[in-house]
Amino acid sequence: MVPDLIVPERDGGYSKGHETREMILRAALSILIDEGYRAMSMRRVAAACGMKFGNLTYHYRTREDLVRELLDGMISSYEVEFEAIVHQPDLSPDERLERYCRLVLDDITTKKTTRLFPELWALSNHDPFVYERMHELYTRARRPLFEVVAEIRPDLSTEDQETLTLFISYSMEGSTIFAGYEKPFRSQMNRIKHVSIEAFRELVHNFKRS
């Protein structure tokens, strides 16, 4: 499974400061998963960390600063896993496509992914900050998949390669509400995974240039 997050280093930072920021981010992530975005106030995070509000704002002045670094840490953890797959030299492009999709679909069954991402997407309908962060996050997550699609189908235009990448991405993400953690078709995820990967492979190979 994908690690929860990778906490980025800050210029001129020190180890204790990094450890404190990681504790804050993990507390914020736990609140997001268990209680939702609206419950994740700065005071709630400070209380979860057992620290004073002023000490929290020393590291993160606003909730937006905290959310920005939290989402960056989360997508960084995905990028590390995706890049390892995409640039593994002993795998064929088809094998890399399969492993990328398998990783995403496995991750969808976790509590973190099922609880967190649908809520953030819903919030993005009304919150411009969340909207921008979520689109930035998914743009970065799709980049390794785009590389694989482009390698399999170099004859396609960049626009067609991007369209295939987007289709595969949102097709997988759409299964979250049906086969994610504690969802009605969770027990069928292995079969869904098999059908999805076979369908994506066929689609990429047989897609006709527009």
C-alpha atoms as a printed R data frame, in Angstrom:
    type eleno elety resid chain resno       x      y       z
1   ATOM     1    CA   MET     A     1   0.000  0.000   0.000
2   ATOM     2    CA   VAL     A     2   1.003  3.620  -0.503
3   ATOM     3    CA   PRO     A     3   2.465  5.303   2.629
4   ATOM     4    CA   ASP     A     4   0.212  7.967   4.141
5   ATOM     5    CA   LEU     A     5   2.502 10.882   3.375
6   ATOM     6    CA   ILE     A     6   6.059 12.069   2.884
7   ATOM     7    CA   VAL     A     7   6.769 15.226   4.850
8   ATOM     8    CA   PRO     A     8   8.939 17.576   2.766
9   ATOM     9    CA   GLU     A     9  12.046 19.123   4.260
10  ATOM    10    CA   ARG     A    10  12.166 22.883   4.641
11  ATOM    11    CA   ASP     A    11  15.188 25.008   3.810
12  ATOM    12    CA   GLY     A    12  17.177 25.631   6.941
13  ATOM    13    CA   GLY     A    13  15.009 23.221   8.906
14  ATOM    14    CA   TYR     A    14  16.117 21.036  11.774
15  ATOM    15    CA   SER     A    15  15.216 17.482  12.714
16  ATOM    16    CA   LYS     A    16  13.032 18.306  15.710
17  ATOM    17    CA   GLY     A    17  11.071 20.838  13.663
18  ATOM    18    CA   HIS     A    18  10.576 18.237  10.949
19  ATOM    19    CA   GLU     A    19   9.361 15.692  13.501
20  ATOM    20    CA   THR     A    20   6.894 18.212  14.942
21  ATOM    21    CA   ARG     A    21   5.524 19.045  11.502
22  ATOM    22    CA   GLU     A    22   5.113 15.354  10.744
23  ATOM    23    CA   MET     A    23   3.200 14.884  14.005
24  ATOM    24    CA   ILE     A    24   0.936 17.836  13.107
25  ATOM    25    CA   LEU     A    25   0.305 16.571   9.582
26  ATOM    26    CA   ARG     A    26  -0.489 13.048  10.760
27  ATOM    27    CA   ALA     A    27  -2.901 14.413  13.357
28  ATOM    28    CA   ALA     A    28  -4.602 16.541  10.693
29  ATOM    29    CA   LEU     A    29  -4.814 13.543   8.357
30  ATOM    30    CA   SER     A    30  -6.367 11.409  11.095
31  ATOM    31    CA   ILE     A    31  -9.019 14.068  11.765
32  ATOM    32    CA   LEU     A    32  -9.744 14.382   8.041
33  ATOM    33    CA   ILE     A    33 -10.257 10.635   7.706
34  ATOM    34    CA   ASP     A    34 -12.308 10.082  10.863
35  ATOM    35    CA   GLU     A    35 -14.220 13.357  11.223
36  ATOM    36    CA   GLY     A    36 -14.079 15.204   7.909
37  ATOM    37    CA   TYR     A    37 -12.624 18.431   6.567
38  ATOM    38    CA   ARG     A    38 -14.916 20.770   8.477
39  ATOM    39    CA   ALA     A    39 -13.793 19.264  11.779
40  ATOM    40    CA   MET     A    40 -10.150 19.931  10.956
41  ATOM    41    CA   SER     A    41  -9.816 23.363  12.539
42  ATOM    42    CA   MET     A    42  -6.423 24.598  13.662
43  ATOM    43    CA   ARG     A    43  -7.505 24.397  17.300
44  ATOM    44    CA   ARG     A    44  -8.727 20.830  16.804
45  ATOM    45    CA   VAL     A    45  -5.375 19.837  15.304
46  ATOM    46    CA   ALA     A    46  -3.475 21.550  18.115
47  ATOM    47    CA   ALA     A    47  -5.546 19.680  20.694
48  ATOM    48    CA   ALA     A    48  -4.941 16.366  18.923
49  ATOM    49    CA   CYS     A    49  -1.195 17.050  19.064
50  ATOM    50    CA   GLY     A    50  -1.297 18.097  22.728
51  ATOM    51    CA   MET     A    51   0.214 21.488  21.921
52  ATOM    52    CA   LYS     A    52  -0.783 25.091  22.359
53  ATOM    53    CA   PHE     A    53  -2.501 26.854  19.479
54  ATOM    54    CA   GLY     A    54   0.365 29.362  19.263
55  ATOM    55    CA   ASN     A    55   2.895 26.577  18.880
56  ATOM    56    CA   LEU     A    56   0.887 25.130  15.992
57  ATOM    57    CA   THR     A    57   0.734 28.477  14.189
58  ATOM    58    CA   TYR     A    58   4.511 28.741  14.483
59  ATOM    59    CA   HIS     A    59   4.690 25.841  12.008
60  ATOM    60    CA   TYR     A    60   1.499 26.573  10.019
61  ATOM    61    CA   ARG     A    61   0.103 30.089  10.133
62  ATOM    62    CA   THR     A    62  -3.252 29.157   8.565
63  ATOM    63    CA   ARG     A    63  -5.330 26.073   7.881
64  ATOM    64    CA   GLU     A    64  -4.661 26.622   4.173
65  ATOM    65    CA   ASP     A    65  -0.911 26.375   4.826
66  ATOM    66    CA   LEU     A    66  -1.489 23.154   6.745
67  ATOM    67    CA   VAL     A    67  -3.747 21.625   4.083
68  ATOM    68    CA   ARG     A    68  -1.369 22.628   1.296
69  ATOM    69    CA   GLU     A    69   1.567 20.819   2.916
70  ATOM    70    CA   LEU     A    70  -0.613 17.865   3.926
71  ATOM    71    CA   LEU     A    71  -1.825 17.284   0.373
72  ATOM    72    CA   ASP     A    72   1.688 17.838  -0.972
73  ATOM    73    CA   GLY     A    73   2.989 15.197   1.434
74  ATOM    74    CA   MET     A    74   0.245 12.809   0.396
75  ATOM    75    CA   ILE     A    75   0.807 13.166  -3.338
76  ATOM    76    CA   SER     A    76   4.573 12.912  -2.837
77  ATOM    77    CA   SER     A    77   4.054  9.466  -1.335
78  ATOM    78    CA   TYR     A    78   2.078  8.419  -4.419
79  ATOM    79    CA   GLU     A    79   4.641  9.924  -6.783
80  ATOM    80    CA   VAL     A    80   7.442  7.885  -5.235
81  ATOM    81    CA   GLU     A    81   5.470  4.662  -5.759
82  ATOM    82    CA   PHE     A    82   4.345  5.580  -9.284
83  ATOM    83    CA   GLU     A    83   7.814  6.647 -10.380
84  ATOM    84    CA   ALA     A    84   9.302  3.404  -9.090
85  ATOM    85    CA   ILE     A    85   6.859  1.475 -11.278
86  ATOM    86    CA   VAL     A    86   7.146  3.636 -14.382
87  ATOM    87    CA   HIS     A    87  10.941  3.618 -14.405
88  ATOM    88    CA   GLN     A    88  11.480 -0.031 -13.500
89  ATOM    89    CA   PRO     A    89  13.707 -1.193 -16.386
90  ATOM    90    CA   ASP     A    90  12.878 -4.896 -16.283
91  ATOM    91    CA   LEU     A    91   9.146 -4.327 -16.893
92  ATOM    92    CA   SER     A    92   7.444 -3.938 -20.252
93  ATOM    93    CA   PRO     A    93   5.166 -0.922 -20.792
94  ATOM    94    CA   ASP     A    94   2.127 -3.186 -20.434
95  ATOM    95    CA   GLU     A    95   3.436 -4.522 -17.128
96  ATOM    96    CA   ARG     A    96   4.030 -0.986 -15.871
97  ATOM    97    CA   LEU     A    97   0.497 -0.005 -16.864
98  ATOM    98    CA   GLU     A    98  -0.871 -3.002 -14.987
99  ATOM    99    CA   ARG     A    99   1.170 -2.309 -11.846
100 ATOM   100    CA   TYR     A   100   0.225  1.364 -11.836
101 ATOM   101    CA   CYS     A   101  -3.480  0.515 -12.084
102 ATOM   102    CA   ARG     A   102  -3.213 -2.292  -9.542
103 ATOM   103    CA   LEU     A   103  -1.570  0.067  -7.053
104 ATOM   104    CA   VAL     A   104  -4.329  2.664  -7.465
105 ATOM   105    CA   LEU     A   105  -7.152  0.132  -7.222
106 ATOM   106    CA   ASP     A   106  -5.613 -1.512  -4.161
107 ATOM   107    CA   ASP     A   107  -5.228  1.886  -2.532
108 ATOM   108    CA   ILE     A   108  -8.890  2.701  -3.192
109 ATOM   109    CA   THR     A   109  -9.892 -0.066  -0.765
110 ATOM   110    CA   THR     A   110  -8.146  1.662   2.175
111 ATOM   111    CA   LYS     A   111 -10.024  3.688   4.760
112 ATOM   112    CA   LYS     A   112  -7.848  6.729   4.103
113 ATOM   113    CA   THR     A   113  -8.573  6.912   0.387
114 ATOM   114    CA   THR     A   114 -12.259  6.010   0.590
115 ATOM   115    CA   ARG     A   115 -13.004  8.504   3.344
116 ATOM   116    CA   LEU     A   116 -10.735 11.356   2.360
117 ATOM   117    CA   PHE     A   117 -10.716 11.903  -1.375
118 ATOM   118    CA   PRO     A   118 -14.480 11.867  -2.099
119 ATOM   119    CA   GLU     A   119 -14.976 14.422   0.671
120 ATOM   120    CA   LEU     A   120 -12.273 16.698  -0.695
121 ATOM   121    CA   TRP     A   121 -13.726 16.471  -4.206
122 ATOM   122    CA   ALA     A   122 -17.157 17.383  -2.841
123 ATOM   123    CA   LEU     A   123 -15.666 20.356  -1.010
124 ATOM   124    CA   SER     A   124 -13.904 21.468  -4.172
125 ATOM   125    CA   ASN     A   125 -17.321 22.314  -5.645
126 ATOM   126    CA   HIS     A   126 -17.590 25.215  -3.204
127 ATOM   127    CA   ASP     A   127 -14.078 25.933  -1.961
128 ATOM   128    CA   PRO     A   128 -11.672 27.408  -4.564
129 ATOM   129    CA   PHE     A   129  -8.633 26.594  -2.430
130 ATOM   130    CA   VAL     A   130  -9.541 22.903  -2.182
131 ATOM   131    CA   TYR     A   131 -10.459 22.893  -5.892
132 ATOM   132    CA   GLU     A   132  -7.009 24.138  -6.900
133 ATOM   133    CA   ARG     A   133  -5.181 21.767  -4.539
134 ATOM   134    CA   MET     A   134  -7.113 18.702  -5.718
135 ATOM   135    CA   HIS     A   135  -6.552 19.399  -9.408
136 ATOM   136    CA   GLU     A   136  -2.872 20.034  -8.743
137 ATOM   137    CA   LEU     A   137  -2.668 16.761  -6.807
138 ATOM   138    CA   TYR     A   138  -4.306 14.658  -9.520
139 ATOM   139    CA   THR     A   139  -2.345 16.329 -12.311
140 ATOM   140    CA   ARG     A   140   0.855 15.242 -10.594
141 ATOM   141    CA   ALA     A   141  -0.497 11.745  -9.948
142 ATOM   142    CA   ARG     A   142  -1.424 11.254 -13.627
143 ATOM   143    CA   ARG     A   143   1.972 12.259 -14.980
144 ATOM   144    CA   PRO     A   144   3.634  8.813 -14.574
145 ATOM   145    CA   LEU     A   145   0.588  7.141 -16.122
146 ATOM   146    CA   PHE     A   146   0.802  9.508 -19.075
147 ATOM   147    CA   GLU     A   147   4.424  8.439 -19.602
148 ATOM   148    CA   VAL     A   148   3.377  4.792 -19.839
149 ATOM   149    CA   VAL     A   149   0.494  5.519 -22.216
150 ATOM   150    CA   ALA     A   150   2.795  7.601 -24.407
151 ATOM   151    CA   GLU     A   151   5.358  4.800 -24.488
152 ATOM   152    CA   ILE     A   152   2.760  2.225 -25.541
153 ATOM   153    CA   ARG     A   153   1.201  4.523 -28.143
154 ATOM   154    CA   PRO     A   154   3.829  6.959 -29.459
155 ATOM   155    CA   ASP     A   155   1.777  7.246 -32.660
156 ATOM   156    CA   LEU     A   156  -0.974  9.164 -30.840
157 ATOM   157    CA   SER     A   157  -1.062 12.907 -30.457
158 ATOM   158    CA   THR     A   158  -0.260 14.345 -27.044
159 ATOM   159    CA   GLU     A   159  -3.914 15.323 -26.730
160 ATOM   160    CA   ASP     A   160  -5.062 11.740 -27.346
161 ATOM   161    CA   GLN     A   161  -2.472 10.389 -24.911
162 ATOM   162    CA   GLU     A   162  -3.680 12.829 -22.265
163 ATOM   163    CA   THR     A   163  -7.314 11.902 -22.932
164 ATOM   164    CA   LEU     A   164  -6.580  8.192 -22.462
165 ATOM   165    CA   THR     A   165  -4.672  8.947 -19.278
166 ATOM   166    CA   LEU     A   166  -7.527 11.027 -17.908
167 ATOM   167    CA   PHE     A   167 -10.096  8.363 -18.805
168 ATOM   168    CA   ILE     A   168  -8.142  5.610 -17.049
169 ATOM   169    CA   SER     A   169  -7.603  7.799 -14.009
170 ATOM   170    CA   TYR     A   170 -11.196  8.847 -13.462
171 ATOM   171    CA   SER     A   171 -12.487  5.351 -14.298
172 ATOM   172    CA   MET     A   172 -10.447  3.959 -11.422
173 ATOM   173    CA   GLU     A   173 -11.298  6.774  -9.028
174 ATOM   174    CA   GLY     A   174 -14.991  6.298  -9.756
175 ATOM   175    CA   SER     A   175 -14.891  2.838  -8.203
176 ATOM   176    CA   THR     A   176 -14.180  4.367  -4.787
177 ATOM   177    CA   ILE     A   177 -17.824  4.974  -3.920
178 ATOM   178    CA   PHE     A   178 -18.811  1.452  -4.991
179 ATOM   179    CA   ALA     A   179 -15.890 -0.805  -4.050
180 ATOM   180    CA   GLY     A   180 -13.895  1.250  -1.550
181 ATOM   181    CA   TYR     A   181 -13.512  0.699   2.172
182 ATOM   182    CA   GLU     A   182 -16.774 -0.638   3.671
183 ATOM   183    CA   LYS     A   183 -18.602 -0.016   0.370
184 ATOM   184    CA   PRO     A   184 -21.195 -2.501  -1.001
185 ATOM   185    CA   PHE     A   185 -18.986 -4.090  -3.671
186 ATOM   186    CA   ARG     A   186 -15.701 -4.140  -1.731
187 ATOM   187    CA   SER     A   187 -15.722 -7.960  -1.788
188 ATOM   188    CA   GLN     A   188 -15.689 -7.861  -5.594
189 ATOM   189    CA   MET     A   189 -12.707 -5.549  -5.936
190 ATOM   190    CA   ASN     A   190 -10.361 -8.314  -7.112
191 ATOM   191    CA   ARG     A   191 -12.702 -9.098 -10.011
192 ATOM   192    CA   ILE     A   192 -13.217 -5.400 -10.739
193 ATOM   193    CA   LYS     A   193  -9.445 -4.971 -10.755
194 ATOM   194    CA   HIS     A   194  -8.996 -7.763 -13.300
195 ATOM   195    CA   VAL     A   195 -11.716 -6.415 -15.609
196 ATOM   196    CA   SER     A   196 -10.397 -2.838 -15.313
197 ATOM   197    CA   ILE     A   197  -6.780 -3.673 -16.108
198 ATOM   198    CA   GLU     A   198  -7.705 -5.836 -19.090
199 ATOM   199    CA   ALA     A   199 -10.044 -3.133 -20.394
200 ATOM   200    CA   PHE     A   200  -7.452 -0.367 -19.977
201 ATOM   201    CA   ARG     A   201  -4.781 -2.411 -21.757
202 ATOM   202    CA   GLU     A   202  -7.104 -3.099 -24.688
203 ATOM   203    CA   LEU     A   203  -8.190  0.520 -24.813
204 ATOM   204    CA   VAL     A   204  -4.658  1.893 -24.958
205 ATOM   205    CA   HIS     A   205  -3.540 -0.567 -27.634
206 ATOM   206    CA   ASN     A   206  -6.628 -0.260 -29.848
207 ATOM   207    CA   PHE     A   207  -7.611  3.369 -29.440
208 ATOM   208    CA   LYS     A   208  -7.962  5.026 -32.827
209 ATOM   209    CA   ARG     A   209  -6.352  8.368 -33.404
210 ATOM   210    CA   SER     A   210  -8.782 11.261 -33.424
